[in-house]
Amino acid sequence: MARVVCVHGIGQQVQGEALLLSAWWPALGDGLRRVDAGGTLDASEVAMAFYGDLFRPSGRMLSVDDLPYTAEDVDDPFEQELLGAWWRAAAQSDPGVVPPDAQDTLLATPGSVQAALRALSGSRFFADIALRHMVADLKQVRAYLTDPAVRGAVRRRVIGAIGPDTRVVVAHSLGSVVAYEALCALPGHGVRALVTIGSPLGIRNLVFDRLDPAPTGPRTRARGSWPGGKALTWTNLAGHGDVVALVKDLRPGFGDELRTGLLETGAHAHDATAYLTDALCGRAVAEALA
C-alpha cells in the first residue's frame, strides 16, 4: 500500500486517479524540496483515493428538454446557505466582488441566488468556473453531508486506499472532510500525519455540526474527535483568499494540538497544487516520512 494517500476535493467528477496524481505527485515533491527533505518521493509510494466518479451521472443521449444547471436549481436551503457563505467570504477577500446586502443574506429567492452566482463569477476565485459547475459543486457538498448512501460510498473509497504502510494522508477541500471521517472510522490506524488543505471542516452548522462522528459538548464550544492516536500530527493549511476554507483556524473545533498555517495560494486560491508546493506542506509530509 502507498505511504502517502491523497484525497481530492470537489469538482473532480470528470477526472481520474491517474490524471489527478500526474499533478499531485510532482507538486508534493516540490513541497519536499522547499524544506530540503532528503531523498525523493517515488511515484509508487503515492496513491490517489478517487471518488469523483460517484458524482458523475451515467452517460446518455440528451433530449431537447435537457439543460445545464441554472440559478433555479439552487433550491435547497443547504445549498443556498453555503452559496451565501462563499459570497460573503469572496467579498471580504476580493475587492472586485460586490458584497451581499441584507436582503440577499439568506438567498431565499431565485433573484438573490442569481445575484450571488453573478458576483462570484466575477471574483478571482471563481473566474474560470462556469455557473453550472458552481451549482454542481454545491450539490456535491450537500450530497455528501446529507445523503448516507453517498457518504458511505465515498468514505469506503478512502478507507480502502489507507493500508498498514500508509503514513501520510493529504486531503483537499471536501476530501478533507472525507479523510477526517475515514480516519475516525479506522481505530488503531498507522497514519502519522493528516494534512488538510483548503478545508471547509470549520464551517459551523453546514459542515462541522454534520460531521460523523458528531462533535461533543455544548454547541458553541463543541469539540470534534481527534482522527487518530496521540502519535498523529494534524496540520491544516488555509490560503488567505481561499473561499472554501472559510474558517482558517480549526483549533477551536478540534483542539490546540492541531497545527494551523496560513499561506498564499495565488490567483487560483483553492487549487490543490498551490498548497502542495508550499514549504509548510512539505515539512508536514517530510516529518511523518522521516
N, C-alpha and C positions, 0 to 999 in steps of 0.2 A: 504494500500500500504506500501511497505518497507521504512524504514527510511534511509537505505543505499542501493544504487543501484550500482552494479558492472558492468563494461563493459569490456569484454575480448578483446584480440588482435588477430593478425594474426595466422594462422595455427591451428585453433581450430575446423575445419570443421567436424572432426570425434568425437568430444566431445559432451557434452550436458550441459544444465544449472545446473542440479543436480550434475553431476560429477565435473564440474568446481567449484561449490560452496563448495563441500566437501574439496577442497584445500584452497579456498579463505577465507572462514569464519573463520577457526582456525587461519590462518595467520593474518587476521585483528585483532583477539582477542589478539594474541601475540604482535602485534604492540601497542595495547592499554595498555597492561601490562607493556611495556617498559617505559611508561610515567605515570604509576600508576593511570590510569583513573579509576574512581570509577565505580563499577558495571561491568557487562559483557554485551556483545552484543549478544542478543538472536538470534538464527538461524532464527526465524520468522521475524526478523527485517531487514534481508539482502536478496536481490534478485539479480539474475544474468540476465542482459539483453543479451540474447543469439541470435546471428545472424550467427554463424558458418555454420549452415546447408544450408544457402543460397549460400554458395560456394561449397557445396558438390554435385558432379554430381549424377544423379539418378543411382541406381544400375542396372547393366546389365551384361550379359554374354560376356566375352571377345572373340574377334576373333584373328586369328593368326597375324593380322596386328596391333593390339593394343600394344603399347609400352609406358612405363612411360616417363615423361618429360626428355629431354636431353638438352644439351647446345644449340642445334639448335632451340629449342623452345623459347629461349630468343631473339626474333627477333623484338620486339617493342622498339622504341627509349626510351620510358619512362622506361621500364624495364632495358634496358642496362645502362641508366644513374643512376638509383637507385642502380643497382648492382655495378657499379663503385664507387659510394659514399660509399657503405658498405665496399668495398675492401680497399679503402683509409683509412677509419676510423679504420678498423681492423688492418691494417699495422701500424698505429700510436700508437695503444694501446697494441698491441701484438707483441713482438719481434720475435715470431716464424712465422709470416706471411710475405712472400716476398712482398714488395711494388710494385705497378704497375709502369712500366716505361712510358715514354712519348707516345709511340705508343699504349699502352693499355688504355690510359686515357679515350677514348671515347667508347671503347669496340665495335668497328664497324664491327668486323669480328667474325665468329664462333670460330676461334682460340683464340682470346682475351677473349671472353666470357668463353670459356673452362678454360683459364688460371685463370680468376677471380674466377670461381667456385672451381677450384682445390686449389687455395690459401686459400679461405675461409673455405674449408672443413678441412684444417689443423690448423685452428685457434681455440682458446679456445671457442670462441663464437658459432661457427657453427660446432664444432667437432662431435656432436651427431645427426646432421641433414643431412638426405640423400639428394643427389643432386636434386632429383625430388621434394622433399618438399621445398627446397630452391627456385626452379623455381616457384612452386605453390604459395609461399608467395609473390614473386614479382608480380605475376599475380593478386593476391587478392588486393594488394595495388593499382595497376593500374586500376582494375575494379571499385573499389570504387570511385576513384578520376576522372575517365573519362567516366563512364557509368551512366547516370542519373537514369536509371531504377534500377540498383544495389544500387546506393546511396540512392535512395528513400526507397527501401525495407529494407535496413539495418537500416537507420535512424528511420523508423517507429517502429522498434523493441525497440529501446532505448527510444523513446518518449513514447511508450506505457507502459514502465516499471516505468516511473517517475510520481508519483502521488502527491497529496496535502500534504502527510505526509513525502515525501522524503526530507531529509535534507543534505545528502551527496551523491555525485556521485564520485566513484573511477574508473578511466578508464586507461587501459593499452594499449600501442603500438598503432596500428591502431584504437583501441577502443577509444583512447583519442581524435582522430580527429572526430569520430562519436559523442562522448559525447559532445564535444565542439559545433559542429554544431547543435546537438539536443537542447541544452540549448539556443543557439542563436535563435532557431525557436520557443521557448516557452516563450514569453514575460510575465512577471509577475509571473514566477515560484517561488516556495518557497525554492529552494535549497540554502543552506547557504555556502556549500563548494564544490568546484570541486578540486579533487586531481588527477593529471595526472602523470603517472609513465611510464618510458621508452618511452616517446612520441616523434614522428617524426614531431610534429607541427611546429618546427622552421626551417625545411629544405626549403629554398627558391627555387623557380622555381618548384620543384617536388611536394611539399605539401603546404607550406604557401601560395604561389601565386594562388593555385587552391581552396582555402577554400570558403565555402558558409556559410555566406555572404563573399564577396570578401573584402580583405584588402583595405583601402583607403589611398590616399596620394601618393606622388612621390614614384616610385618603390623602390628606395634604402632606403627610410625611411617610407615605407608603414606600417600602423598600423591595426591590426586585431580588430574586435569588441570585447567588453567585454561581456562574456556569462552570464550576469545577471545584477542585480541592484547593488547599492552601498553596500548592505549588504553581497554580495557574496565574499568569500575569495577563491582565486585560488592559489593552491600550486602545483608546478611542481617539481618532483624528477627525477634525472637522475643519472644512475650508471656510474662511471668513465670508465668502459670498455664496456658499452652498445652501440653497433654499431647502433642500430635502433634509439636511442636517440642521433642522430648525433650532433645536436645543443643543448648544455646542458642548456643554459640560454635563456629563451623565452622572457625576458623583452624587448629586442629591438623591438620585433614584437607586443607585447601586452600591454606594459606599466610597469612602475616601481612598481605599486601596486601588481603585480604578485610576489608571494614568490617563490624563487628558492632554491633548495637544491641538493647538490652532495653527494653521498654515495657509499659505497662499496657493491656490489651485488654478489661477489664471482665468482666462475668459470662459473656459468650459469648466465651471466651478465644481460640477458634480461628477466629472469624468474620473473613472477608477484609476487610470494610469497616472493622472496628475497627483494622486495620493501615493501610489506605489513607488514613484521615483523619488519621493522626498526622504531626507535622511532620518526623520522621525519614524517613518515606516520601516526603513532599512534597519534601524537599530533595534526596533521591537522584534523583527523577524530574526536578526542575527543573534540576539541574546538567547532566544529559545533554541536555536540550532547549534549553538556553541557546545 
